[in-house]
Amino acid sequence: LHDTEGTTTQTDLAFEQYTERLQQQLESLRKEHDEIFGRGDTNKDGIMDKDEYIALHREAENGEKSDHYNQTELDEGYASLDRDQNDLLSLEEWRRPFEEHTDSWLHITDTEAQHEAHIARYKEVFNQIDKIRDGELDERELQIEVENLHARRRAMEEDEDEDGKRSGAKDRVVQISGSDMLLMMDVDKNGKVS
């Protein structure tokens, strides 16, 4: 979509689409979780009492001995959900662990997605610099990029001077070359960056 100077990239668009799909999936799961509460609230008073909670879990066991909840587990599970300790579960109390879990999951997923987006962005930049498309950057390609960076910086400084935004001495900028870049980035010392 845009080059390295642009504001929207294919990576940004992919990240936005991923986030949108994730939110849709979360809404679907939230709806299912609320429907489970509705099934448990057999008298439809908007509250799940302990008997309804136990009946819901017994129904979920499907007669499987391995899935059987003992009474202590059920009592502890109910008590942990009943935040206000009134022996009744509201929908908000029922939702709390789900929301806490999904918030932490979303944070982890978001961090991983951002990491992946950064890697994809670096690959995009690398591919833009890799003019001969061989998967490696040589001194000539790095020199072209350095010259482009210096030209953009000079243009920005000229624009700032014209707008009167800069005053006093100009910042001193170290001028580097493609060979300097290669020296810094060529880890295996083969004359190329991959």
C-alpha positions as CSV (number, residue, x, y, z in Angstrom):
1,L,0.0,0.0,0.0
2,H,2.5,2.7,1.1
3,D,6.3,2.6,1.2
4,T,8.4,3.0,4.3
5,E,7.3,6.6,4.6
6,G,3.6,5.8,4.3
7,T,1.2,5.4,7.1
8,T,-0.7,2.3,6.1
9,T,1.1,-0.9,5.1
10,Q,0.0,-4.3,4.2
11,T,1.2,-5.4,7.6
12,D,-1.0,-2.8,9.3
13,L,-4.0,-3.9,7.3
14,A,-3.4,-7.6,8.1
15,F,-3.1,-6.7,11.8
16,E,-6.3,-4.8,11.7
17,Q,-8.1,-7.6,9.9
18,Y,-6.7,-10.1,12.5
19,T,-7.9,-7.9,15.4
20,E,-11.3,-7.6,13.9
21,R,-11.6,-11.4,13.5
22,L,-10.4,-11.9,17.0
23,Q,-13.0,-9.5,18.3
24,Q,-15.8,-11.3,16.4
25,Q,-14.7,-14.7,17.8
26,L,-14.6,-13.2,21.3
27,E,-18.1,-11.9,20.9
28,S,-19.3,-15.3,19.8
29,L,-17.7,-16.9,22.8
30,R,-19.1,-14.3,25.1
31,K,-22.6,-15.0,23.7
32,E,-22.2,-18.8,24.2
33,H,-21.0,-18.2,27.8
34,D,-24.1,-16.0,28.5
35,E,-26.3,-18.7,26.9
36,I,-24.8,-21.3,29.4
37,F,-25.9,-19.0,32.2
38,G,-29.3,-18.8,30.7
39,R,-29.6,-22.6,30.6
40,G,-28.5,-22.8,34.2
41,D,-31.0,-20.1,35.3
42,T,-33.9,-22.6,35.0
43,N,-36.5,-20.4,36.7
44,K,-35.4,-17.4,34.5
45,D,-35.1,-14.9,37.3
46,G,-31.8,-13.6,36.1
47,I,-29.9,-15.2,39.0
48,M,-28.3,-18.6,39.3
49,D,-28.6,-20.1,42.8
50,K,-26.4,-22.9,44.0
51,D,-28.9,-25.6,43.1
52,E,-29.1,-24.4,39.6
53,Y,-25.3,-24.1,39.4
54,I,-24.9,-27.7,40.6
55,A,-27.6,-28.9,38.2
56,L,-25.9,-27.2,35.3
57,H,-22.6,-28.9,36.1
58,R,-24.3,-32.3,36.6
59,E,-25.9,-31.9,33.1
60,A,-22.4,-31.1,31.7
61,E,-21.0,-34.4,33.1
62,N,-23.0,-36.4,30.5
63,G,-22.8,-39.4,32.8
64,E,-19.1,-39.6,32.3
65,K,-17.3,-40.8,35.5
66,S,-14.1,-39.0,34.5
67,D,-16.0,-35.7,34.1
68,H,-17.7,-36.0,37.5
69,Y,-17.4,-33.0,39.8
70,N,-17.2,-33.7,43.5
71,Q,-19.2,-31.6,45.9
72,T,-16.2,-29.8,47.2
73,E,-15.2,-28.7,43.7
74,L,-18.7,-27.4,43.1
75,D,-18.9,-25.6,46.4
76,E,-15.5,-24.0,45.9
77,G,-16.3,-23.1,42.2
78,Y,-19.6,-21.5,43.3
79,A,-18.0,-19.6,46.1
80,S,-15.3,-18.2,43.9
81,L,-17.8,-16.8,41.5
82,D,-20.1,-15.4,44.2
83,R,-18.1,-12.1,44.7
84,D,-20.7,-10.4,46.9
85,Q,-21.2,-13.7,48.9
86,N,-25.0,-13.5,48.8
87,D,-25.3,-17.1,47.7
88,L,-26.7,-16.0,44.3
89,L,-24.8,-15.6,41.0
90,S,-25.6,-12.6,38.9
91,L,-24.7,-12.6,35.2
92,E,-21.9,-10.2,35.9
93,E,-20.4,-12.5,38.5
94,W,-20.8,-15.4,36.0
95,R,-19.0,-13.3,33.3
96,R,-16.1,-12.1,35.5
97,P,-13.7,-15.1,35.2
98,F,-14.5,-15.3,31.5
99,E,-13.7,-11.6,31.0
100,E,-10.5,-11.8,33.1
101,H,-9.3,-14.9,31.2
102,T,-10.1,-13.4,27.8
103,D,-8.5,-10.1,28.8
104,S,-5.2,-11.9,29.7
105,W,-5.5,-14.0,26.6
106,L,-6.1,-11.0,24.4
107,H,-3.1,-9.3,25.9
108,I,-0.9,-12.3,25.1
109,T,-2.4,-12.6,21.7
110,D,-2.1,-8.9,21.0
111,T,1.6,-8.9,22.1
112,E,2.3,-11.9,19.9
113,A,0.5,-10.3,17.0
114,Q,2.3,-7.1,17.4
115,H,5.6,-9.0,17.5
116,E,4.6,-10.7,14.3
117,A,3.6,-7.4,12.7
118,H,7.0,-5.9,13.6
119,I,8.8,-8.9,12.0
120,A,6.6,-8.5,8.9
121,R,7.4,-4.8,8.8
122,Y,11.1,-5.4,9.0
123,K,10.8,-7.9,6.2
124,E,8.9,-5.4,4.1
125,V,11.7,-2.8,4.6
126,F,14.4,-5.4,3.9
127,N,12.6,-6.3,0.7
128,Q,12.3,-2.7,-0.4
129,I,16.1,-2.2,0.1
130,D,16.8,-5.6,-1.6
131,K,16.7,-4.1,-5.2
132,I,18.1,-7.2,-6.9
133,R,15.7,-9.5,-5.0
134,D,18.3,-12.1,-4.0
135,G,17.4,-12.1,-0.3
136,E,20.6,-10.4,0.7
137,L,21.7,-6.8,1.0
138,D,25.1,-5.9,-0.4
139,E,27.1,-2.8,0.1
140,R,25.7,-1.1,-3.0
141,E,22.1,-1.6,-1.9
142,L,22.9,-0.4,1.6
143,Q,24.7,2.7,0.1
144,I,21.6,3.5,-2.0
145,E,19.4,3.3,1.2
146,V,21.8,5.5,3.2
147,E,21.8,8.1,0.4
148,N,18.0,8.0,0.4
149,L,17.9,8.5,4.2
150,H,20.4,11.4,4.0
151,A,18.4,13.0,1.2
152,R,15.1,12.7,3.2
153,R,16.8,14.2,6.3
154,R,18.1,17.2,4.3
155,A,14.7,17.8,2.7
156,M,13.1,17.7,6.2
157,E,15.7,20.2,7.5
158,E,15.1,22.5,4.5
159,D,11.3,22.4,5.1
160,E,11.8,23.2,8.8
161,D,14.1,26.1,7.9
162,E,11.5,27.5,5.5
163,D,8.8,27.2,8.1
164,G,11.0,29.0,10.6
165,K,10.6,26.1,13.0
166,R,14.3,25.6,13.6
167,S,16.4,28.1,15.4
168,G,20.1,28.1,16.4
169,A,22.7,25.5,15.3
170,K,21.7,22.5,13.3
171,D,22.0,19.1,14.9
172,R,25.2,17.4,14.0
173,V,24.4,14.2,12.2
174,V,27.0,11.5,11.6
175,Q,27.2,10.6,8.0
176,I,27.5,6.9,7.4
177,S,28.1,5.0,4.2
178,G,26.8,1.7,2.9
179,S,30.1,0.1,3.8
180,D,29.7,1.4,7.4
181,M,26.2,-0.2,7.5
182,L,27.5,-3.4,6.1
183,L,30.3,-3.5,8.7
184,M,27.7,-3.0,11.5
185,M,25.2,-5.5,10.2
186,D,27.3,-8.3,8.5
187,V,27.3,-10.7,11.4
188,D,28.9,-13.6,9.6
189,K,31.3,-11.4,7.7
190,N,30.4,-12.7,4.2
191,G,30.0,-9.3,2.7
192,K,26.1,-9.4,2.7
193,V,23.3,-9.0,5.1
194,S,20.5,-11.6,5.0
